[in-house]
Amino acid sequence: MSWLQGVRLWKAAVTIAVLGATVGLATAGDANAAKGLVADRCVKCHDTPYTKSGERTEAVNAPSFQAMADDPASYSPVKMRASLRQPHFPMQRFTLSKRDIENILAYIDSLKK
């Protein structure tokens, strides 16, 4: 292998590593970033650490965030992503970005006991 081939190989490896790190960062959620969204939007249907007594206003049988954290078989990240991407009553009032979804999943994961 020539010196130039070695440099090209090294540059390719660095590029792949940087791209891999960037993709990893793009999909990793930030639990702290979700707190405002959870406190603002989720408390109307879900019992969350931010839900105040009598604050739930929607007549839905939505699971609590703690129940979702404690039952990863029923509420796996794959299932949760699919559910959060599809607006449903009463969530059709707003759309979550991919980043919001990942942040919410990280937040729920942070509640695991």
C-alpha positions in Angstrom: 0.0 0.0 0.0 1.3 3.4 -1.0 1.5 6.4 1.4 -1.3 8.1 -0.7 -3.5 5.0 -0.4 -2.9 5.0 3.4 -3.9 8.6 3.7 -7.1 8.0 1.6 -8.0 5.0 3.8 -7.4 7.1 6.9 -9.6 9.9 5.6 -12.4 7.5 4.7 -12.3 6.0 8.2 -12.5 9.4 9.8 -15.4 10.4 7.5 -17.3 7.2 8.4 -16.6 7.8 12.1 -17.8 11.4 12.0 -20.9 10.4 10.0 -21.7 7.6 12.4 -21.4 9.9 15.4 -23.6 12.5 13.7 -26.3 9.9 13.0 -26.0 8.7 16.6 -26.5 12.2 17.9 -29.4 12.8 15.6 -31.4 9.9 17.0 -30.4 10.2 20.7 -33.1 11.9 22.7 -32.6 14.5 25.4 -34.8 13.9 28.4 -34.3 17.4 29.8 -35.4 18.9 26.5 -38.7 17.0 26.7 -39.7 18.4 30.1 -41.4 21.6 28.7 -43.3 19.7 26.0 -44.4 17.1 28.5 -45.5 19.8 31.0 -47.3 21.7 28.3 -48.9 19.1 26.1 -49.0 15.7 27.6 -50.5 16.4 31.0 -54.0 16.9 29.6 -54.3 13.1 28.8 -51.4 11.4 30.6 -50.5 11.4 34.3 -46.9 12.7 34.3 -44.6 14.0 37.0 -45.9 17.5 36.0 -49.6 16.7 36.2 -51.4 18.6 38.9 -54.5 17.3 40.6 -57.5 17.7 38.4 -55.4 18.9 35.4 -56.2 16.0 33.1 -59.0 17.4 30.9 -59.4 14.9 28.1 -61.7 12.0 28.5 -59.3 9.4 27.4 -57.8 6.3 28.9 -54.1 7.3 28.3 -51.4 5.5 30.2 -49.3 7.3 32.7 -45.7 8.1 31.8 -44.6 5.9 34.7 -46.7 3.0 33.5 -45.1 3.3 30.1 -41.6 3.4 31.6 -42.3 0.4 33.8 -43.7 -1.8 30.9 -41.2 -1.7 28.1 -42.7 -4.8 26.5 -46.0 -3.0 25.9 -44.4 0.4 25.3 -41.3 -0.3 23.4 -39.5 2.6 21.7 -40.5 1.2 18.3 -44.2 1.0 19.2 -44.1 4.5 20.9 -42.4 6.1 17.8 -45.1 4.6 15.5 -47.8 5.8 17.8 -46.4 9.3 18.2 -45.9 9.8 14.5 -49.6 9.1 13.8 -51.8 11.9 15.2 -54.8 10.4 17.1 -57.4 11.9 19.3 -56.7 14.2 21.0 -53.2 14.4 19.7 -54.3 15.4 16.2 -54.2 19.0 17.5 -50.4 19.0 17.1 -47.6 17.2 15.3 -44.4 16.1 17.0 -41.1 16.4 15.2 -38.7 13.5 15.1 -36.6 15.3 17.7 -39.6 15.8 20.0 -40.4 12.1 19.8 -36.9 11.1 20.6 -36.8 13.5 23.5 -40.1 12.2 24.9 -38.9 8.6 24.6 -35.7 9.6 26.5 -37.8 11.3 29.1 -40.0 8.2 29.6 -36.9 6.0 29.7 -35.5 8.3 32.5 -38.5 7.4 34.7 -37.6 3.7 34.8 -37.2 2.4 38.3 
